Amino acid sequence: MSILKQPVSRLNGIGPKKQEYLRTMGIESLRDLLYCFPREHEDRTTSYTIARLPHGQRAGARVMVSGSPNTRRIRNNLIITRVPVTDGTDRGYAVWFNNPYIVKLIKRNQTYDIFGRVERRMGEVQIQNPQIKRVSDCTKEYQGDIVPIYSKHGRLESRDFERMIKKALEAALGSIEDIFPDEFRKAYRLEEINYCLENIHFPVNGKSFEKARHRLVFEEFFLLQLGLLLIKKEIGNRKEGIVFPAVSQEDILVDILPFQLTNAQKKAWIEIKEDMEKGIIMNRLLQGDVGSGKTVIAALALLKAAANGYQGALMVPTEILAEQHFKTLTDMLSEFGYKIDLLVGSCTAGQREEIYGRIKKGQTDIVIGTHALIQEGLEFARLGLVITDEQHRFGVRQRYALTAKGVNPDILVMTATPIPRSLALILYGDMDLSVIDQMPPGRKKIETYVTGQKSRDRVYGFVAKQLKEGRQAYVVCPLIEESEMIDARSATEVYQELFTNYFRPYRLELMHGKVNTQKKEKIMRDFRDGLIDLLVSTTVIEVGVNVPNASVMVVENSERFGLAQLHQLRGRVGRGGNQSYCILINGSNSRVAHDRMKIMAESDNGFEISEKDLQIRGPGDFFGTRQHGLPELRVSRLPEDIEVLKLVQPIALKMADSPDFYTDKRWIKLKERVKELFEHEHITLGVI
């Protein structure tokens, strides 16, 4: 067994309780522990004299204990221990809070290296809660370290991780096999893995840390990109895909539409049409802003499949969205006489049995549904096309579970989430990409305004005016309930306030993540049907139903949302003929928050907004890799590591296309590692 696959229980000091804590973090092997990287490092190598210790910073000094410790309780829950120290330049105090046992470790007239937060008060120097190290007689110079700081988890503090990882390194260093051969590392200037794992945790200096981090960032991006490319290759290597020849119905549908396709829609449809007419399996992502017209493209693809005698399936994340697509596609394709079914969780057992029977016999041409489409027992007669909408709500495994119900069906994934191209290449590296980056003409721009908390009366006065005119409105909050830790307005609090103070004559409803699925679906149906005037919600309405009568979106504490997320929320309105408005109530005075909100007010281009959001705040909500079913990024950060990503992508592409990679023994360890990373999603990667 590889040293990295050995369990953490082999290390001294990691008993059953610590094992359980680690298991909840997904840490079970030495590899898991060693790849639990520090969130930052603290440089303790510089020593100051007491006289020059910098106020308000964490710093170190070599001091001698010059008096007896003094411990006193100043209130029920606070004990302060003060120890007088000196170094010849000045006097000061080492101060500990709620740590009276420290006095047992300190002796008068003994010299210590200490490191802590420096505070200067009333002429007195304090080093607060310092780390201490006794100076032996043979130690002539200050010997501070570059110390890793790990995120706290439950009862496990940074010091606990530091000790455990030191033990793991002692057990593993020198025995860790590198997944990259020597010549590969030399070609791309990558350090050896044993060196990197030691220096990412306990670097000798800043340069050694940067070298280690560069290699580990490269490795992380490389494994992710290579794995996705191999999935893509495996799909392409399967038996020949279905050939869907051109049919007249495609042109007829385009002609009878009450609008003209935009140039961006035409381009996307040509790319999809060409894929479907080839003898390969289409595996394509269709990315387009809210309202850009992706559903029409889906209708054309489903019609093409049905006209060629195959079944098409469209999977969406919610019942209400499934119902919406069912109605839209039924209306759009009514001219052609194909049987369209709706399959969702709320179907009765009898309805489900009937629909299952029609699908199995081939009587259903197109089926639209939720996760119900990937349940066991559902069999297709001739599934030829699989479309998933709002893919970010499904994992990689779910993406392929539906395709397994057919024989090499074409795959089309649609998303309205504006993802910067750099991230799209990671999240969807196994797919070809089509983009609809143009909005249909005549669509009214949503007027977006940014205001502060002091203007809330004016904001809700405007909302009341809209409701009086017969419109509907959303109010979105970042929290479900009040929190002592986070200064932001909760949906529950805002709902009570709006109901009591502003909108008593109107019909209000509250919706959030704790509301069960059935009630959530009912609330959204009632809102769609005009039975609710104002909906107070968290971001659960981000991917939701089309309500043309909703004309106002108010976002409380808008600074707590990503710009891409705000853009998604804004897209809930502006779907009817009335002028629509998005009002962002900013609860922060920071310059960054102001600049971010300014971007929202000035731009309605989702792709442009997502790129700026990435620059300002990093990947954030774009990149929950776990929900995508992808290996987690542990060390890489975007956008600062974007140049490494750009370096990695062509190298991974070249390797995936190289025959040597599949036959040469030098790549055995690399192939094993890629398989390990993707096996949890039940993707076989049989190509390697």
C-alpha positions as CSV (number, residue, x, y, z in Angstrom):
1,M,0.0,0.0,0.0
2,S,1.2,3.5,-0.9
3,I,2.3,5.4,2.2
4,L,-0.2,8.2,1.4
5,K,-3.1,5.7,1.4
6,Q,-2.4,4.6,5.0
7,P,-5.0,5.6,7.6
8,V,-4.3,8.6,10.0
9,S,-4.9,6.2,12.9
10,R,-1.3,4.9,12.4
11,L,0.0,8.3,13.7
12,N,0.7,8.6,17.4
13,G,-1.7,10.9,19.2
14,I,-4.6,10.5,16.8
15,G,-7.1,8.5,18.8
16,P,-10.8,7.7,18.1
17,K,-12.1,11.2,18.9
18,K,-9.6,13.0,16.6
19,Q,-10.2,10.4,13.9
20,E,-14.0,11.2,14.1
21,Y,-13.4,14.9,13.8
22,L,-11.1,14.4,10.9
23,R,-13.5,12.0,9.2
24,T,-16.2,14.7,9.2
25,M,-13.7,16.8,7.2
26,G,-13.2,14.0,4.7
27,I,-9.7,13.3,6.2
28,E,-9.0,9.6,6.6
29,S,-5.7,8.9,5.0
30,L,-2.2,10.4,5.3
31,R,-2.8,11.9,1.8
32,D,-6.0,13.7,3.0
33,L,-4.1,15.1,6.0
34,L,-1.0,16.2,4.1
35,Y,-3.3,17.9,1.4
36,C,-5.1,19.8,4.2
37,F,-3.1,23.0,3.4
38,P,-2.7,26.0,5.7
39,R,-4.9,29.0,5.0
40,E,-1.9,31.3,5.6
41,H,1.6,31.4,7.1
42,E,2.9,33.6,9.9
43,D,6.5,34.8,9.6
44,R,8.1,34.6,13.0
45,T,11.7,34.7,11.8
46,T,12.2,38.5,12.5
47,S,13.0,39.5,16.1
48,Y,12.3,42.9,17.5
49,T,13.5,44.6,20.7
50,I,10.7,45.4,23.1
51,A,11.3,49.1,22.5
52,R,10.7,48.6,18.7
53,L,7.8,46.0,18.8
54,P,5.2,47.3,16.2
55,H,1.9,48.3,17.7
56,G,-1.2,46.4,16.4
57,Q,0.8,43.6,14.7
58,R,1.8,40.1,15.6
59,A,5.6,40.1,16.2
60,G,8.4,38.3,18.0
61,A,11.1,39.2,20.6
62,R,13.6,37.4,22.8
63,V,12.9,38.3,26.4
64,M,13.8,37.4,29.9
65,V,11.2,36.9,32.6
66,S,11.9,39.7,35.1
67,G,9.3,39.1,37.8
68,S,6.6,36.8,39.2
69,P,3.4,36.1,37.2
70,N,0.2,37.7,38.3
71,T,-3.2,36.1,37.7
72,R,-6.5,37.7,38.4
73,R,-10.1,37.2,37.5
74,I,-11.7,40.5,36.3
75,R,-15.1,39.1,35.6
76,N,-16.8,35.7,35.7
77,N,-15.5,34.5,32.3
78,L,-12.2,36.3,32.0
79,I,-8.9,35.4,33.7
80,I,-5.8,37.5,32.9
81,T,-2.3,36.3,33.5
82,R,0.5,39.0,33.3
83,V,4.2,38.1,33.3
84,P,6.8,41.0,33.4
85,V,9.6,40.6,30.8
86,T,12.6,42.7,29.7
87,D,15.4,42.6,27.1
88,G,17.6,45.5,28.1
89,T,15.9,48.0,25.8
90,D,12.6,48.3,27.6
91,R,10.2,46.4,29.9
92,G,6.8,44.9,29.0
93,Y,4.3,42.2,29.8
94,A,3.5,38.9,28.3
95,V,-0.3,38.7,28.7
96,W,-2.5,35.6,28.5
97,F,-6.3,35.5,28.6
98,N,-8.0,32.5,30.2
99,N,-4.8,30.5,30.4
100,P,-3.8,30.4,34.1
101,Y,-1.8,27.2,33.5
102,I,0.9,29.1,31.5
103,V,2.6,30.0,34.9
104,K,3.7,26.4,35.2
105,L,5.7,26.7,32.0
106,I,7.5,30.0,32.9
107,K,10.5,30.5,35.2
108,R,11.9,33.8,36.5
109,N,15.2,34.9,35.0
110,Q,14.8,32.4,32.2
111,T,15.0,33.6,28.5
112,Y,12.2,32.9,26.0
113,D,11.5,33.6,22.3
114,I,7.9,34.9,22.3
115,F,5.5,35.8,19.5
116,G,2.1,37.4,19.8
117,R,-0.1,40.5,19.1
118,V,1.6,43.7,20.3
119,E,-0.5,46.4,22.1
120,R,0.9,49.6,23.5
121,R,-1.4,51.1,26.2
122,M,-0.8,54.0,28.5
123,G,3.0,53.6,27.9
124,E,2.9,49.9,28.6
125,V,4.0,47.3,26.1
126,Q,1.9,44.0,26.0
127,I,2.5,40.9,23.9
128,Q,-0.9,39.2,24.0
129,N,-1.5,35.4,24.1
130,P,2.1,34.8,22.8
131,Q,3.5,31.5,21.7
132,I,6.7,30.8,23.8
133,K,9.8,28.8,23.2
134,R,12.5,28.4,25.9
135,V,16.0,29.4,24.7
136,S,18.6,26.9,25.5
137,D,22.1,27.9,26.5
138,C,23.5,26.9,23.1
139,T,21.0,29.0,21.1
140,K,22.8,32.2,20.3
141,E,20.4,33.8,17.8
142,Y,16.6,34.2,17.8
143,Q,15.1,31.2,16.1
144,G,11.6,32.0,14.9
145,D,9.8,29.9,12.3
146,I,7.5,30.4,9.4
147,V,4.4,28.9,11.1
148,P,1.4,27.5,9.2
149,I,-2.1,28.7,10.3
150,Y,-4.9,26.1,9.7
151,S,-8.6,26.8,9.7
152,K,-10.3,25.6,12.9
153,H,-12.7,22.7,12.7
154,G,-14.8,21.8,15.7
155,R,-12.4,21.3,18.6
156,L,-9.4,21.0,16.3
157,E,-7.3,24.2,16.5
158,S,-4.5,25.2,14.2
159,R,-1.9,23.9,16.6
160,D,-3.6,20.4,16.5
161,F,-3.3,20.3,12.7
162,E,0.3,21.5,12.9
163,R,1.2,18.7,15.3
164,M,-0.7,16.0,13.3
165,I,0.8,17.1,9.9
166,K,4.3,17.2,11.4
167,K,3.8,13.6,12.4
168,A,2.4,12.7,9.0
169,L,5.5,14.3,7.3
170,E,7.8,12.4,9.6
171,A,6.1,9.1,8.6
172,A,5.8,9.8,4.9
173,L,8.7,12.0,3.7
174,G,11.1,10.3,1.4
175,S,8.6,7.6,0.6
176,I,6.0,9.6,-1.4
177,E,6.0,8.6,-5.0
178,D,5.7,11.4,-7.5
179,I,2.9,11.2,-10.1
180,F,5.1,13.2,-12.5
181,P,8.3,11.7,-14.0
182,D,11.6,13.5,-13.6
183,E,11.7,14.7,-17.2
184,F,8.2,16.1,-17.0
185,R,9.0,18.1,-13.9
186,K,12.2,19.4,-15.4
187,A,10.4,20.5,-18.6
188,Y,7.8,22.5,-16.6
189,R,10.1,23.5,-13.7
190,L,8.2,21.7,-11.0
191,E,9.6,20.7,-7.7
192,E,9.6,17.1,-6.4
193,I,6.5,16.1,-4.4
194,N,8.3,15.3,-1.0
195,Y,9.9,18.8,-1.1
196,C,6.6,20.4,-2.0
197,L,4.5,18.8,0.8
198,E,7.1,19.7,3.4
199,N,7.5,23.3,2.2
200,I,3.8,24.0,1.7
201,H,3.3,23.4,5.4
202,F,6.7,24.3,6.9
203,P,8.6,26.3,4.4
204,V,12.3,27.2,5.0
205,N,11.7,30.6,3.5
206,G,9.3,32.5,1.2
207,K,11.0,31.2,-1.9
208,S,10.7,27.5,-0.9
209,F,7.0,28.1,-0.2
210,E,6.4,29.7,-3.6
211,K,8.1,26.8,-5.4
212,A,6.1,24.3,-3.5
213,R,2.8,26.1,-4.0
214,H,3.4,26.6,-7.7
215,R,3.9,22.8,-8.2
216,L,0.8,22.0,-6.2
217,V,-1.4,24.5,-8.0
218,F,-0.1,23.1,-11.3
219,E,-0.8,19.6,-10.1
220,E,-4.3,20.4,-8.9
221,F,-5.4,22.2,-12.2
222,F,-3.6,19.5,-14.3
223,L,-5.4,16.6,-12.6
224,L,-8.8,18.3,-12.9
225,Q,-8.3,19.3,-16.6
226,L,-6.9,15.9,-17.6
227,G,-9.7,14.0,-15.8
228,L,-12.4,16.1,-17.6
229,L,-10.6,15.6,-21.0
230,L,-10.4,11.9,-20.4
231,I,-14.2,11.8,-19.7
232,K,-14.7,13.7,-22.9
233,K,-12.4,11.2,-24.8
234,E,-14.2,8.2,-23.3
235,I,-17.6,9.5,-24.5
236,G,-16.1,10.1,-27.9
237,N,-14.5,6.7,-28.0
238,R,-17.8,4.9,-27.3
239,K,-19.7,3.2,-30.2
240,E,-20.7,5.6,-32.9
241,G,-23.2,8.3,-31.9
242,I,-26.6,8.7,-33.5
243,V,-26.8,10.5,-36.8
244,F,-29.8,12.9,-36.9
245,P,-30.2,14.0,-40.6
246,A,-31.6,17.4,-41.4
247,V,-35.4,17.5,-41.4
248,S,-37.9,20.0,-42.8
249,Q,-39.5,20.5,-39.4
250,E,-36.5,22.5,-38.2
251,D,-37.0,25.2,-40.8
252,I,-40.8,25.2,-40.3
253,L,-40.4,25.8,-36.5
254,V,-38.0,28.7,-37.2
255,D,-40.5,30.2,-39.7
256,I,-43.6,30.0,-37.5
257,L,-41.9,31.5,-34.4
258,P,-43.4,34.9,-33.5
259,F,-39.9,36.3,-33.4
260,Q,-36.7,36.0,-35.3
261,L,-33.7,34.2,-33.9
262,T,-30.8,36.5,-32.9
263,N,-27.4,35.9,-34.6
264,A,-26.1,34.4,-31.4
265,Q,-29.0,31.9,-31.3
266,K,-28.4,31.0,-35.0
267,K,-24.7,30.4,-34.4
268,A,-25.5,28.2,-31.3
269,W,-28.1,26.2,-33.3
270,I,-25.7,25.7,-36.2
271,E,-23.1,24.2,-33.8
272,I,-25.6,21.9,-32.1
273,K,-27.2,20.9,-35.4
274,E,-23.8,20.0,-36.9
275,D,-23.0,17.9,-33.8
276,M,-26.3,16.1,-34.1
277,E,-25.8,15.3,-37.8
278,K,-22.3,13.8,-37.2
279,G,-21.8,10.2,-36.2
280,I,-20.3,11.2,-32.9
281,I,-21.9,11.8,-29.5
282,M,-22.6,15.4,-28.9
283,N,-21.4,16.6,-25.5
284,R,-22.1,20.4,-25.5
285,L,-22.7,23.2,-23.0
286,L,-25.1,26.0,-24.1
287,Q,-24.4,29.0,-22.0
288,G,-26.7,32.1,-22.2
289,D,-27.9,34.9,-20.1
290,V,-31.4,34.9,-18.5
291,G,-33.8,35.7,-21.3
292,S,-31.3,35.1,-24.2
293,G,-33.4,32.3,-25.8
294,K,-31.9,29.0,-24.8
295,T,-35.3,27.3,-24.6
296,V,-35.9,27.8,-28.4
297,I,-32.6,26.1,-29.2
298,A,-33.6,23.2,-26.9
299,A,-37.0,23.0,-28.7
300,L,-35.2,22.8,-32.1
301,A,-32.9,20.0,-30.8
302,L,-35.8,18.0,-29.3
303,L,-37.8,18.4,-32.5
304,K,-34.9,17.2,-34.6
305,A,-34.5,14.1,-32.5
306,A,-38.3,13.4,-32.5
307,A,-38.5,13.9,-36.3
308,N,-35.8,11.3,-36.7
309,G,-37.7,8.7,-34.6
310,Y,-35.8,9.2,-31.4
311,Q,-37.0,10.3,-27.9
312,G,-35.7,13.4,-26.2
313,A,-35.5,14.1,-22.4
314,L,-35.2,17.5,-20.7
315,M,-34.2,17.4,-17.0
316,V,-34.5,20.5,-14.8
317,P,-34.0,21.0,-11.0
318,T,-37.5,21.9,-9.8
319,E,-41.1,20.9,-10.6
320,I,-42.2,24.4,-11.2
321,L,-39.5,24.8,-13.8
322,A,-40.4,21.5,-15.4
323,E,-44.1,22.6,-15.6
324,Q,-42.9,25.9,-17.2
325,H,-40.8,24.1,-19.8
326,F,-43.6,21.6,-20.4
327,K,-46.1,24.4,-21.2
328,T,-43.6,26.4,-23.3
329,L,-42.5,23.4,-25.4
330,T,-46.1,22.0,-25.8
331,D,-47.2,25.4,-27.2
332,M,-44.1,25.8,-29.4
333,L,-44.3,22.3,-30.9
334,S,-48.1,21.9,-31.1
335,E,-47.9,22.2,-34.9
336,F,-46.0,18.9,-35.2
337,G,-48.2,16.5,-33.3
338,Y,-45.5,14.9,-31.1
339,K,-46.4,13.4,-27.7
340,I,-44.9,15.4,-24.8
341,D,-45.0,14.1,-21.2
342,L,-44.3,15.7,-17.8
343,L,-42.7,13.5,-15.2
344,V,-42.1,14.9,-11.7
345,G,-42.0,13.7,-8.2
346,S,-45.6,14.8,-7.4
347,C,-47.1,12.5,-10.1
348,T,-49.3,9.9,-8.5
349,A,-48.3,6.2,-8.7
350,G,-50.9,5.7,-11.4
351,Q,-49.8,8.7,-13.5
352,R,-46.2,7.6,-13.1
353,E,-47.0,4.0,-14.3
354,E,-48.8,5.3,-17.3
355,I,-46.0,7.7,-18.3
356,Y,-43.4,4.9,-17.7
357,G,-45.4,2.7,-20.0
358,R,-45.7,5.3,-22.8
359,I,-41.9,6.0,-22.6
360,K,-41.0,2.3,-22.7
361,K,-43.2,1.6,-25.7
362,G,-41.9,4.7,-27.5
363,Q,-45.3,6.4,-27.5
364,T,-43.8,9.5,-25.8
365,D,-41.5,11.5,-28.0
366,I,-40.4,14.1,-25.5
367,V,-40.4,13.9,-21.7
368,I,-39.7,16.8,-19.4
369,G,-39.0,16.2,-15.7
370,T,-36.9,16.6,-12.6
371,H,-34.7,14.0,-10.9
372,A,-37.6,11.6,-11.5
373,L,-36.1,11.0,-14.9
374,I,-33.1,9.2,-13.5
375,Q,-35.1,6.9,-11.2
376,E,-34.6,3.1,-11.5
377,G,-37.5,1.5,-13.4
378,L,-37.8,4.2,-16.1
379,E,-36.9,2.7,-19.5
380,F,-36.7,4.5,-22.8
381,A,-37.6,2.8,-26.1
382,R,-35.1,4.9,-28.1
383,L,-33.5,7.7,-26.1
384,G,-31.5,9.9,-28.5
385,L,-31.1,13.3,-26.9
386,V,-30.6,14.3,-23.2
387,I,-30.8,18.0,-22.2
388,T,-30.2,19.2,-18.7
389,D,-31.2,22.8,-17.7
390,E,-29.4,24.7,-15.0
391,Q,-26.6,22.1,-14.9
392,H,-25.0,23.7,-11.8
393,R,-27.8,22.2,-9.8
394,F,-26.7,18.7,-10.9
395,G,-23.5,16.8,-10.3
396,V,-21.3,15.1,-12.9
397,R,-22.7,11.7,-12.0
398,Q,-26.3,12.9,-12.5
399,R,-25.3,14.4,-15.8
400,Y,-24.4,10.9,-17.1
401,A,-27.1,8.9,-15.2
402,L,-29.8,10.0,-17.6
403,T,-27.6,9.3,-20.6
404,A,-27.1,5.7,-19.4
405,K,-30.8,5.1,-20.1
406,G,-30.1,5.3,-23.9
407,V,-27.5,4.0,-26.3
408,N,-25.0,6.7,-26.8
409,P,-27.5,9.6,-26.8
410,D,-26.4,13.2,-27.6
411,I,-25.9,15.4,-24.5
412,L,-26.8,19.1,-24.3
413,V,-26.4,21.1,-21.1
414,M,-27.9,24.5,-20.6
415,T,-27.1,27.1,-18.0
416,A,-28.1,30.7,-17.4
417,T,-25.4,31.1,-14.8
418,P,-22.8,33.5,-16.3
419,I,-19.5,31.8,-15.8
420,P,-16.2,33.4,-16.8
421,R,-14.6,31.3,-19.6
422,S,-11.6,30.4,-17.4
423,L,-14.0,28.8,-14.9
424,A,-16.2,27.2,-17.6
425,L,-13.1,25.4,-18.9
426,I,-12.7,23.9,-15.5
427,L,-16.3,23.1,-14.6
428,Y,-17.2,21.9,-18.1
429,G,-13.8,20.8,-19.4
430,D,-15.3,17.6,-20.7
431,M,-17.7,19.5,-23.0
432,D,-17.7,21.7,-26.1
433,L,-19.0,25.2,-25.5
434,S,-21.7,27.3,-27.3
435,V,-22.5,30.8,-26.0
436,I,-25.6,33.0,-26.6
437,D,-24.2,36.4,-25.8
438,Q,-26.9,38.5,-27.4
439,M,-30.3,39.4,-26.1
440,P,-33.5,39.5,-28.3
441,P,-34.4,43.0,-29.6
442,G,-37.2,45.0,-27.9
443,R,-36.6,43.6,-24.5
444,K,-36.8,46.4,-22.0
445,K,-33.7,47.0,-19.9
446,I,-34.2,46.4,-16.1
447,E,-33.5,49.7,-14.4
448,T,-31.1,49.0,-11.5
449,Y,-30.6,51.3,-8.6
450,V,-28.3,51.2,-5.6
451,T,-29.3,52.7,-2.3
452,G,-28.4,52.6,1.4
453,Q,-30.3,51.4,4.5
454,K,-31.6,54.9,5.2
455,S,-33.7,54.9,2.0
456,R,-35.7,51.7,2.9
457,D,-38.9,53.7,3.5
458,R,-38.6,55.3,0.0
459,V,-37.8,51.9,-1.6
460,Y,-40.8,50.1,-0.1
461,G,-43.0,53.1,-0.9
462,F,-42.1,52.6,-4.5
463,V,-42.8,48.9,-4.2
464,A,-46.2,49.6,-2.7
465,K,-47.0,51.9,-5.7
466,Q,-46.1,49.0,-8.1
467,L,-48.4,46.6,-6.2
468,K,-51.2,49.1,-6.3
469,E,-50.9,49.2,-10.1
470,G,-51.3,45.4,-10.1
471,R,-47.7,44.3,-10.4
472,Q,-45.9,41.8,-8.1
473,A,-42.5,42.0,-6.4
474,Y,-39.7,40.0,-4.9
475,V,-37.7,40.9,-1.8
476,V,-34.5,38.8,-1.3
477,C,-32.5,38.5,1.9
478,P,-29.1,36.8,2.6
479,L,-30.2,35.0,5.8
480,I,-33.2,32.9,6.8
481,E,-33.1,34.0,10.5
482,E,-31.3,36.7,12.5
483,S,-27.7,36.0,13.4
484,E,-25.5,37.4,16.2
485,M,-22.5,36.6,14.1
486,I,-23.6,38.3,10.8
487,D,-24.8,41.9,10.5
488,A,-27.4,41.4,7.8
489,R,-31.2,41.4,7.6
490,S,-33.0,38.0,7.6
491,A,-35.9,37.0,5.5
492,T,-38.0,36.2,8.6
493,E,-37.3,39.6,10.1
494,V,-38.0,41.5,6.8
495,Y,-41.2,39.5,6.3
496,Q,-42.5,40.5,9.7
497,E,-41.5,44.2,9.2
498,L,-43.0,44.4,5.7
499,F,-46.2,42.7,6.7
500,T,-46.6,45.0,9.8
501,N,-45.4,48.4,8.5
502,Y,-45.7,48.6,4.7
503,F,-47.9,46.0,3.0
504,R,-50.8,45.0,5.4
505,P,-53.5,45.2,2.7
506,Y,-51.5,42.9,0.4
507,R,-50.8,39.2,0.2
508,L,-47.3,38.4,1.4
509,E,-45.5,35.0,1.6
510,L,-42.2,33.9,3.0
511,M,-40.0,31.3,1.4
512,H,-36.5,30.0,2.2
513,G,-34.3,26.8,2.2
514,K,-35.9,25.3,5.4
515,V,-39.4,25.3,3.7
516,N,-40.1,21.7,2.4
517,T,-40.0,21.1,-1.3
518,Q,-43.8,20.6,-1.6
519,K,-44.6,23.9,0.1
520,K,-41.9,25.7,-1.9
521,E,-43.4,24.5,-5.1
522,K,-46.9,25.6,-4.0
523,I,-45.7,29.1,-3.0
524,M,-44.0,29.5,-6.4
525,R,-47.2,28.3,-8.2
526,D,-49.3,30.7,-6.2
527,F,-46.9,33.6,-7.0
528,R,-47.0,32.7,-10.7
529,D,-50.8,32.6,-10.6
530,G,-51.1,36.0,-9.0
531,L,-52.3,34.7,-5.6
532,I,-49.3,36.3,-3.9
533,D,-48.4,40.0,-4.3
534,L,-45.0,40.1,-2.7
535,L,-42.6,37.2,-2.0
536,V,-40.0,37.5,0.6
537,S,-37.3,34.9,0.1
538,T,-33.7,33.9,0.3
539,T,-31.8,32.9,-2.9
540,V,-34.0,29.8,-3.4
541,I,-35.8,31.8,-6.1
542,E,-32.6,32.3,-8.1
543,V,-33.5,29.5,-10.4
544,G,-37.3,29.8,-10.6
545,V,-40.5,30.2,-12.4
546,N,-41.3,32.8,-15.1
547,V,-43.6,35.4,-13.6
548,P,-44.2,38.1,-16.3
549,N,-46.2,40.3,-13.9
550,A,-43.3,40.6,-11.4
551,S,-41.8,44.0,-12.0
552,V,-39.6,44.7,-8.9
553,M,-36.7,42.9,-7.3
554,V,-35.4,44.3,-4.0
555,V,-32.2,42.8,-2.6
556,E,-31.5,43.5,1.1
557,N,-27.8,43.6,2.1
558,S,-26.9,43.3,-1.5
559,E,-23.2,43.5,-0.6
560,R,-23.4,39.9,0.7
561,F,-24.1,38.4,-2.7
562,G,-21.8,37.7,-5.6
563,L,-22.4,39.9,-8.6
564,A,-23.2,36.9,-10.8
565,Q,-25.8,35.8,-8.2
566,L,-27.3,39.4,-8.1
567,H,-27.5,39.2,-11.9
568,Q,-29.3,35.9,-11.7
569,L,-31.8,37.4,-9.1
570,R,-32.3,40.5,-11.3
571,G,-33.3,38.1,-14.1
572,R,-36.4,37.0,-12.1
573,V,-38.1,40.3,-13.3
574,G,-38.3,42.0,-16.7
575,R,-40.1,39.0,-18.2
576,G,-43.3,40.9,-19.2
577,G,-44.2,44.0,-21.1
578,N,-44.0,46.3,-18.1
579,Q,-40.9,48.3,-17.1
580,S,-39.1,46.4,-14.4
581,Y,-36.8,47.5,-11.6
582,C,-34.0,46.0,-9.5
583,I,-33.2,47.9,-6.2
584,L,-30.0,46.9,-4.4
585,I,-30.0,48.0,-0.7
586,N,-26.3,48.2,0.2
587,G,-25.6,47.7,3.9
588,S,-21.8,48.4,3.7
589,N,-19.8,51.6,3.6
590,S,-16.7,49.9,2.2
591,R,-15.2,51.0,-1.1
592,V,-15.2,47.5,-2.5
593,A,-18.9,47.1,-1.9
594,H,-19.6,50.5,-3.5
595,D,-17.6,49.5,-6.6
596,R,-19.3,46.1,-6.9
597,M,-22.8,47.6,-6.7
598,K,-21.8,50.3,-9.3
599,I,-20.9,47.5,-11.7
600,M,-24.5,46.1,-11.3
601,A,-26.1,49.5,-11.9
602,E,-24.0,50.1,-15.0
603,S,-24.0,46.7,-16.7
604,D,-26.7,44.1,-17.7
605,N,-24.2,41.8,-19.4
606,G,-24.0,38.6,-17.3
607,F,-20.6,37.5,-18.8
608,E,-19.0,41.0,-18.3
609,I,-20.4,41.0,-14.7
610,S,-19.1,37.5,-14.0
611,E,-15.6,38.4,-15.2
612,K,-15.5,41.5,-13.0
613,D,-16.9,39.6,-10.0
614,L,-14.1,37.0,-10.4
615,Q,-11.5,39.8,-10.4
616,I,-12.9,41.5,-7.3
617,R,-13.8,38.6,-5.1
618,G,-12.4,35.4,-6.5
619,P,-14.4,32.3,-7.6
620,G,-16.7,32.3,-4.6
621,D,-20.1,31.0,-5.5
622,F,-19.1,30.1,-9.1
623,F,-16.9,27.3,-7.9
624,G,-18.5,24.9,-5.4
625,T,-16.6,22.1,-7.0
626,R,-18.2,19.6,-4.7
627,Q,-21.7,20.4,-6.0
628,H,-20.4,19.9,-9.5
629,G,-19.1,16.4,-8.5
630,L,-15.5,17.5,-9.3
631,P,-12.4,17.1,-7.1
632,E,-12.1,19.9,-4.6
633,L,-9.6,22.7,-5.2
634,R,-7.5,22.8,-2.0
635,V,-4.6,25.1,-2.9
636,S,-5.5,26.9,-6.1
637,R,-7.1,30.3,-6.1
638,L,-8.6,32.3,-8.9
639,P,-8.1,34.8,-10.4
640,E,-4.5,35.0,-9.0
641,D,-3.6,31.5,-10.3
642,I,-5.2,32.1,-13.7
643,E,-1.8,32.1,-15.5
644,V,-1.0,28.6,-14.1
645,L,-4.4,27.5,-15.4
646,K,-3.6,28.9,-18.8
647,L,-0.3,27.1,-18.7
648,V,-1.8,23.8,-17.7
649,Q,-4.7,23.5,-20.2
650,P,-2.7,23.0,-23.4
651,I,-0.4,20.6,-21.6
652,A,-3.3,18.5,-20.4
653,L,-4.9,18.6,-23.8
654,K,-1.6,17.4,-25.4
655,M,-1.3,14.6,-22.9
656,A,-4.9,13.4,-23.4
657,D,-4.2,13.2,-27.2
658,S,-0.8,11.5,-26.8
659,P,-0.7,7.7,-27.4
660,D,2.4,7.4,-25.1
661,F,0.2,8.5,-22.1
662,Y,-1.9,5.4,-22.5
663,T,1.0,2.9,-23.1
664,D,4.1,4.3,-21.3
665,K,4.7,2.9,-17.8
666,R,6.0,6.4,-16.7
667,W,2.5,7.6,-16.4
668,I,1.1,4.7,-14.3
669,K,1.1,6.8,-11.0
670,L,-0.6,9.8,-12.8
671,K,-3.3,7.6,-14.3
672,E,-3.9,6.0,-10.9
673,R,-4.3,9.4,-9.3
674,V,-6.8,10.7,-11.9
675,K,-8.9,7.6,-11.5
676,E,-8.9,8.0,-7.7
677,L,-10.1,11.6,-8.0
678,F,-13.0,10.8,-10.3
679,E,-14.1,7.4,-9.0
680,H,-16.4,8.8,-6.4
681,E,-18.7,9.9,-9.2
682,H,-18.8,6.4,-10.7
683,I,-17.0,7.5,-13.8
684,T,-14.8,4.6,-14.9
685,L,-12.3,6.4,-17.2
686,G,-12.0,3.1,-19.1
687,V,-9.8,4.9,-21.6
688,I,-6.9,4.6,-19.2
